[in-house]
Amino acid sequence: MKITRIETIVLNLPMQIDRATPMLGGKARTSIDMLLVRVDTDAGITGWGEAFGHRIFHATRAAIDTLVGPMFVGRDPSHILASHDEVQRVLHGVGRGGATMYALSGIDIALWDIAGKAAGVPLYRLLGGSSRADLPAYASLLRYGAADAVAHYTAQALGRGYRHVKIHEITLPEIEAARDAAGAGVPLMVDTNCPWTVAQAIEMARRLAPLDIHWLEEPVWPPENLAGLAEVRMRGGLDTAAGENYATAWEFRRAFDAGAITYAQPSVTKIGGVTEMRRVMALAETFGVQVVPHSAYFGPGLLASIHCIAAMPTESLVERFYCDFADNPLGDAIHPKLGRIAVPQGPGLGADPDPRLLAKLRTT
């Protein structure tokens, strides 16, 4: 079996919004961009992947179409580990991070989808198996910057059956509104997206302590300041989480060595796909760090994250970005029910994008 073609597809998914328009990347957003990767083979098996898109899909797509994708055409898709490592070696001169690793991630996910389809088994079984039919999901709210909106969406998420909520707020009134709406005992995570100096983060962590925050995520700018993040963890009094902006297992190794994080958050569409995600998970286990992957997407990347988590020896949470869509190409496969999301049971990732919705939502 040989890879014959790699195609990139950009979708735009309009969100259904009933309150304040959420913020993504510092701007109000009413839709989500998705970058799909389709890998065809001469055996008639097609694999689907997802490379990190959002605001950078133009660059990621160019990296796939002009650099990374051509390296895979003609290869045997079953040689995933060897091909993955060879491509990483070729990429080292242009940077093993950003768009190049996002590109590799999307293709790697598609190759694992092909492997599962060729074997006739769901991906989690290739990765070690699982007895879990579903996994706990947490509602990862977008940033609203308004206490009433935060309270509304927190209460709505709990009403839909979620038992864990994460907010993306950086000021006390919004965070307090989430805690008030959730009530005592509901795990509440705060993702701040790297806004503060070390001193500011420590001060804020101490102010948040009475709110019983489950973890404080990415509190320090820049995200590469691992010593600073470790200081926040030690002096701030809260557990820390980070990793969505790390590339390769080696960056996680540095974070673990520094004692910077309580919860590791590799992103399968950024880190290097399923192959590199598994390396991070194995490494984290040796350091006693819990892995809770970042999965702020709605395509094959979310499905790959679910499979990777399902194959872990202990149960972990699935992040579900809290958006509603009139249409999405994976249908019910991305929808939690009563706070739990099903582990797909079909071969490979377990669900292919709906061709009708691909045509409807495709932009380029």
Steps between C-alpha positions, in 0.01 A plus 500: 500500500627846404389856567382649171365842595477742790233770485426791735145623552402816688157519661327785678247403768260783602426493873155529653529783755228592746684754716825699477717432197804301617861611457765289329849633439402841635211549256129431506429182305177362359647195327779242529746407223594134458791363294442141392760272345394221267753225423414261215666165428521264203309243706192720504531581872473868588618647828381826653710728717479849641780754520478796736304764314316786669685819403805329349339262252650686201855434620429145613335419171795638305738289711300186417452575131854614421731334753376227732235335283733425207738322742230238565367439150625163376570366849337199662241652738551215747859611571374773731779519758786476252347758266413731787854503638661536159282802421577655839871472420449672165295775668757583766668757276176696453371457854326218684216721615220718370358437153745222409406289803133583455535365145668181619230463765217499247666243278599279795139490624384397153760219487374358829147520361619294201673251730181442697291467186748253346490291819124535535522629858453835676815699562493461878542125457815552294629722780452244776129451538244619751195375686342847496200566276511870579710759680426800723503827309539851631340812358774735384323834479628770267600844629215747543641775720159553661395351832136448400599308187746284694233420760247419226725258311631339818146426615403384151793256483412352838138473389617293204664252733861617513661455840822690426521852356791705371486872434734721300479814712775715655317732740346422836137606437463250213675221691290565810188494283592154375556370851172649622313344210669162542468486876737331741653167410488529120855487362568839339809553286632840391687530169662840463704461177831638629413856611719573806849540632609247761433745783156588363413133457599416858291788632202395289533135604485602865189712434336207324579248772174564697304413184628139509650504149575149372791622287644827372592464134777687318523794741849619394630688198684372308390134506867399466577640847495164672697617803246778548208260468661269755531798737129578456417139577717500812412842640152562362330211676314365196560206269621607158421373151676568170623339182270593214779723364778244542644325197632143532553289810830675563329823602286304744817337635635846583172595669502181707864548597417853614206384712287754314170320450256281688295424188657449156294614201646381170295597196480221242461746209812691610737259674566265209182296489419173672861381479643788701197514729570142608861589577387788721256272681767239569745765617243663727428167665866462598490847662166442673331781305137460396425552130183689407539577128412831345233445234344831399382368164210303354633269231732198479727668756231471765434136406874423515518660845212285622671183374832595661331572833297178481824303467652655812528273806296741712197706402551863404283788381419594142495873428191601301522858378161640596353594161174411333477469120207468264718264295816306574657233277523233772146523636430333833856366531613833649202548734528399866187371671448569870863607533651193331616449142489167321818321396448432125471129423538503121831419328773763524375825647150357484330770294571666165388854417160519333562574127183709478611725785853519364356648182278738695761625748808499276653841433808401293 
